[in-house]
Amino acid sequence: MPSFDMLNELIPVFVTLFVIIDPLGLVPVFIVLTQGTSAAHRRRMAIRACLTSFFILAAFALIGEGLLGIFGIHMPAFRIAGGTLLFLIALEMLFEKRSQKRNERAEQLHQEMEDENKTDKPKSKAAKAKPSTDHTIPDDQADDISIFPMSIPFLSGPGAIASVMLLMGKFEDNIAMQASVIGVVAVVMSIAFVFFLLSNVVAKRLSPTVATVFSRLLGMILAALAVQFIIDGIKQAFF
């Protein structure tokens, strides 16, 4: 059983990763990118995206510091740079820029995929003679959006990778806490998977006002955590 002190340490870990990965904010993106596809295809995309993202983040958690060492980058410098990146993300959340950018990017990608399908798959004569009443895209024709853009850059983008590496560096002398960080990544990805499966229900139930308040509150918490990372990096580098 984890101790009370360990649980106290894990709460900010969960908050940081949940805010950065933002499963709730990705629901509209998932809806746009899987529009017109079958439930089975959406489920496959959700499973593949979340599993891929988990393995990417777990890999950076385990070998990220070693990769930095190859380039001569030490953890204090990465803490300062990573904290600055997280602070900029927090500012975007506070001013509602992040979700707007994501939705615009998702719509742009969806439109590009539709345009490619129109040019690569010419209509058959039979289809022209008899229009289909089924608006569901066949699974073999539906676009695979699990790796790009759902996993990279949405679920496991630079912010998520930096956060995982910062958290692993924070607990560099505690193997149990480092394992717990990877466990929290798995929990957040599981939550994202559930949100994606229930994307239509979540989108209908969550009012824009509640989403805005929730996003700004989490943005403020993330800003405070980011500043703490910067302070820790400065202390370790200069004091």
Secondary structure, DSSP 8 states (H G I E B T S, - for coil): ---HHHHHHHHHHHHHHHHHH-HHHHHHHHHHHTTTB-HHHHHHHHHHHHHHHHHHHHHHHHHHHHHHHHTT--HHHHHHHHHHHHHHHHHHHHTTHHHHHHHHHHHHHHHHHHHHHHHHS---HHHHHS--S--SB-TTTS---IIIIIIIIIIS-HHHHHHHHHHHHHTTT-HHHHHHHHHHHHHHHHHHHHHHHTHHHHHHHS-HHHHHHHHHHHHHHHHHHHHHHHHHHHHHHH-
